[in-house]
Amino acid sequence: MFKKRHLPLQLVAVCVAIFFCISFIAGYSPTTARSDNETAYEISSIAKTNADPTGVKPKYIFLFIGDGMSFPQATALGHYNGTIEHNFVGTLAKPTRENIPQAEMPSFVSFPVVGAATTYDASKFITDSASAATAIACSVKTLDGALGVDPYNNRVASIAEQLKSQAGYKIGIVTSVSLDHATPAGFYAHLPNRNSFYEIGLDLITSNFDFFGGGGFKQPTGKANNQTNLIDLAKQAGYHVANTYEDIKALNSRSGKTIAINPVLDNPGDVAINYNIDRNYGDLALADYVQKAIDVLGEKNNFFIMAEGGKIDWSCHANDAYTTIQEVKDLERAVNVAVEFARQHPKETLILVTGDHETGGFTMGYNGTQYDTYLYLLQNQKLSFKKFADEYVEQYRNNQVPFETAMADVKSLFGLVLPTDPEAAGLKDQSLVLTGKEVAQLRDAYAVSMIPYEQRHRDKEYKTTYSMYEHEPFQIVITRILNSRSGLGWTSTAHTGLPVAVYALGTGQDAFNGFYDNTDISKRIKALVGLQ
């Protein structure tokens, strides 16, 4: 049986958190629901089958990228699962053998090979998603914001393009965000600016890839709304465009080249699949699009699928731990679809799961809670930061709602209670009763949120105190307080320079052991397949 290799000494401290009390979870997938034991058994069986993959080329390659996901994000899901599944509530429980912390880690953490990759780009130790995607997809370091080009703006081919042109693989690109966002675009676009969304859409069409699925296009008619609609151009190029639940459900290996756009998208600026925490029952998720990519590409063909959990990054930018945990779980469910496929094709399938960088400086531990965690408190959150900002804060601003009225919503949606609340003193668990200092922070943030973003975003103090992005200060402070009370912390609303894990399962898994550069991921795939 294949045995895990040890990571280098400089990563041992980080990795210990990942593997502490590991057990498995399968999660629900709309296309295949597996029990914990079934998923663990499948992973173990596939690992045994591929213990000596010498000379075997993977016919099916899955590359999952959790945007913004490094060791802390995966660990947070494991610790949260363990807290809820085993009713472990920190020091509120009497320490016994029965309530020893047990981490229920994401299923991919149990893959037999675990490596780690650097994330810096050609100009900075802290990468952006475009240069990170280019490194992973095209095997070269480049500048922030660049897609599919080197630092001198020379075009470089991606692993997906090479697999298609040189080895005849069918190609699928799947994401929970817009199809023209940085990570998916890194596999087909060649532009110096990741914000050239219309031109990225044109590159998508000319790529001639076989399946695209997830969000929509950010600028379908160009920045000035004066260009031919990308959907029309895609149809002219022979793509079947499916954008209803019925059309997407019907997709199969006879559908031809396909662009599948989720029928339910968030606001027009993002055109992404809704956050896991905000979805209604029956809404399509990342796992569904991975399954549809398999259906369209067809198991008779060699294929490569890149699937991105793009909103892990977005929720980390907003310092929203509970939404982040739910997005990692969403990615895990998508990975489990590939694991189920690999169970049927154990000697022909390679599955990789990694991140492009870490976002938020997310950490397990907070000075105020010291060595304790109270992750059960996160269950008080009922919606994502974005839904709260869009459906509540905007109304507060438009109607100049008093702070105390807004705090009544905060109580019901996040569990945070004002000390002046009539019910505060009688609460058995005082964990979410706010201090005077926290109330003052919330008041200050609320006052800033009452100012339209266009008037506040140029203020340097606003960016350093709250967020360098278009987040509501009121929301940022709410989720930071809830997170810190739970024992979780943040250092930034931007990216950080942490390395990322690379989890490998299946044919060629051994090639991804060790500590290496993110450009080596696609290099090692090419070596396995025999590409120049």
CORHUNOR-V423100 format. One record per run of one state. SS is the DSSP state (helix for helix, strand for strand, loop for the rest). FROM is the first residue (numbers start at 1). LEN is the number of residues. Records with the same first field share a line. If there is no record, write none. Layout:
SS->FROM-LEN, FROM-LEN
This chain:
loop->1-8, 20-4, 26-10, 50-10, 67-4, 86-4, 93-4, 100-5, 111-2, 118-11, 139-8, 148-1, 150-5, 156-3, 168-2, 176-6, 186-5, 192-5, 208-3, 215-15, 237-3, 243-2, 250-8, 262-3, 266-7, 274-2, 279-7, 298-5, 310-1, 318-3, 345-4, 356-2, 360-3, 365-1, 367-3, 371-4, 381-4, 400-3, 415-2, 418-15, 434-2, 450-3, 457-3, 466-7, 487-1, 490-5, 497-3, 507-2, 513-1, 517-3, 530-3
helix->9-11, 36-14, 71-15, 90-3, 97-3, 107-4, 129-10, 159-9, 182-4, 197-11, 230-7, 245-5, 276-3, 286-12, 311-7, 321-24, 375-6, 385-15, 403-12, 436-14, 453-4, 460-6, 473-14, 509-4, 520-10
strand->24-2, 60-7, 105-2, 113-5, 147-1, 149-1, 155-1, 170-6, 191-1, 211-4, 240-3, 258-4, 265-1, 273-1, 303-7, 349-7, 358-2, 363-2, 366-1, 370-1, 417-1, 433-1, 488-2, 495-2, 500-7, 514-3
